[in-house]
Structure formats: structure tokens, C-alpha cells
Amino acid sequence: MQPVLEIYTPDGFDLWPVAEIEPFSYLPLSGELAPAEVGTAVMRIAGCNDIDPEQDDRPPRPADPLGSFLHGLLTFDNLFAAGGMQVTDSSKGTAFLPGCCNGLEDWRDWREVVNGSGPASFGHDPDPFAERLGDTVRLTVDAEQSDSPVIELSVTELHHLLDGAEHDLANFLAVAADWVSQYLPDHSAPVTAALARVLALPKSAVPPKP
């Protein structure tokens, strides 16, 4: 299980260095990302929230390009990051991927599946669906397909996988905080705090300033 971010890099982006990643592919988040990959992830998360403040009570965009691009990330109460959790069964070559409109900020919905409080869907097109059946969790790659591939694993195994994925997110936040302090020093604290929020991590996960 890996936390992944759906990547789309707009043409001509030049606010900071980014990596060349295939559009609409998934970038796994961890503490192992290179600086340019971290820049891509921050760009994508900010881009997901780059919406004009015309239909709400947020303040107007700043005039400068950087402040304008970061405005949604820094002013929205509810942040969104396209992506989610990817689960791969390497023995069968089966991959459970987040669907369209699924957000990484909702990754803790997986805990509800583990705790047996209900099934969960993770976007659409495809329509990934997870449900607990006794001591087993069944992951259906596309619930709209009668012959969809499935991944089955024990509740205990999924619990451990979720712990590992949360560890990956915390490690990504650590390297992202270092990246932000280098490339966005004038916005370091609020951007890092926003990243923690969109990753659904507690404030204690934000690395303290040196």
C-alpha cells in the first residue's frame, strides 16, 4: 500500500523546479523523493486548490504569481489532493487504484474499513470499493464490472499496511517541509501546515523549525 498523488503538470510552470512525470500517472509519496519530485507534489497539491475566491468569503488573490498560485492552498478550509491509496498484489499483478475525484485527504476512511464500521468507495471511473467480510478485507478494483479483479487480505495485514502508508506520509511531510523552507522561505510555515492538513496528519507531524 502506497499513498499516491495523481500528477498533472500545467504547461509553462516555472514558479519552482519540478520533475517530468507522465501526466495523469500516480506519484507515490514517501521520504525518498528527490527535490524535483517533491516540487512536483507541492505544485500538484497547490494546483488542486487553485480556485478563484469568487464564490466564497476568502480574501482576493495576491497580485504576485507565487502568492496567487498558493492562495487556495493557504486559504481554503477544506483542502483537496487528487489521489489516495494504491494497493498492489504483486503475485497476481493486480493494482487497486483511487478513482477520479478521490482525495488523499480522505485516506483515513480506510480505518473505517479496518474497524468494521462500513465499506468505503474511493472515487469513480474506475469505481474502487473496499469492504470487510469477517476477518478478511476485499478490495474490488472496479465495482461497476461484474468480473472485476479483487485483492483479498486479512484485517491484520491491512492494519499494518495502513500504518506503513501513514509512515510514508509523515516522511513525505518531513522532506516537503525541508523543501518548502528552501524554495518557499517566505511561505514556509503556512505551506507546511497546509500540507499536513491535506495529508490528514496531526500538527505534531509537522517538523519543528530548526
Buried (B, 14 or more C-beta within 10 A) or exposed (E): BBBBBBBBBEEEBEBBBBBEBEEEEBBBBBBEBEBBBBBBBBBBBBBBBBBEBEEEEBEEBEEEEBEBBBBBBBBBEEBBBBBBBBBBBEEEEBBBBBBEEBBBBBBEBBBBBBEBEEBBBBBBEBBBBBBBEEEEBBBBBBBEEEEBBBBEBEBEEBBEBBEBBBEBBBBBBBBBBBBBBEBBEEBBEBBBEBBBBBBBBEEEBBBEEE
